[in-house]
């Protein structure tokens, strides 16, 4: 595989969850860490590669790359194939995160310790993240069990597992249950000293990951998509005042909005393979129109949900109809004017044809100035029709293979 070396203008880096975190133990035999953004498949794990629809390429940690290419990990086969295809297409390059992480480790520790001084700021974040992640983790554990049998450690809250590992003693099921009950409870103000300390340490690896990602984003000068977003923690951490360089044409807001589009609005059009993503990326007009759509949604604070999707489909159909009518008019006028003589008794007939053509043109013009006029240009929906065609071809291919 030939990995890309040239830095592209609009890159995204994929965090390696659980790696390079100061004061957080490295859990080498815990499979739900190290790899970049995961996407569950029937046979294992794959990359979440739809972010490429908004970017020019992905950046992966060298340690994560080595992790997914280890021997004896068949559940990473889909991800390995995706990484290979992205590399061969020049859409993936590696970066040594550890080098950067070591340089900023003291700053990460300082920020994390300072923010964890008040446990009340993080108890709800810990609980919200666990509630969000628990269902996803159960799906991932089922995949791992196909290959590894029983996966006890993977079923434990990552923060709890790190906390107990840091204690230096053997992990006991009783302690796991006690801490899980604390995380899942609704108690907030009546925690004792021991429970407050437990909450701080359970929150530490998640908070450290968020701080690392944000500082690394500034250091690399590119945005990122976080591991399952870690949104409850990101909402409480912001280093805007430390930003030294603005991202060119792309930031985390674009990526989050893009994920919203393919999660809430048009999940059925989400590309189901990296091959489709790479095919889409070759369509410059489709890529440009999708980025314009995301930028417009950000500027107008629009939620890209099902209601928005239905309105867009209607506008796209109107634009298509208007385009087809215009094409039909242009062909008709061409045929009508071709036989018109320069002089002679048929001039009147030629003028009559021109009058009819202009009359049709006025009808099309009036139609194009109705409530859909702002979306009348079909080029605005290049991305939508490209994904629609991609979906049609994928469905047709599956039908033929049955």
Protein Blocks (a to p, Z undefined) as FASTA:
>chain_A
ZZdfbdcfbdcddddehiaiahiacdfklmkghiacddddfklccddfklmmmmnbdcdd
fklmmmmmpghilklmmmmmmmmmmmmnopaccddfklmmmmmmmmmmmmmmmmmmpmml
mmmmmmmmmmmmmmmmmmmmmmmmmmnopafklmpcfklmmmmmmnopacdfklmmmmmm
mmmmmbfklccfklmmmmmmmmmmmmmmmmmmmmmmmmnopacddehhlmmmmmmgcckl
mpmbdcehiafklmmmmmmmmmmmmmmlgcfbfklmmmmmmmmmlmmmmmmmmmmmmmno
pacdfklmmmmmmmmmmmmmmmmmmmmmmmmmmmmmmmpcfbdjklmmmmmmmmmmmmmm
mmmmmmmmmmklmmmpmklmmmmmmmmmmmmmmmmmmmmmZZ
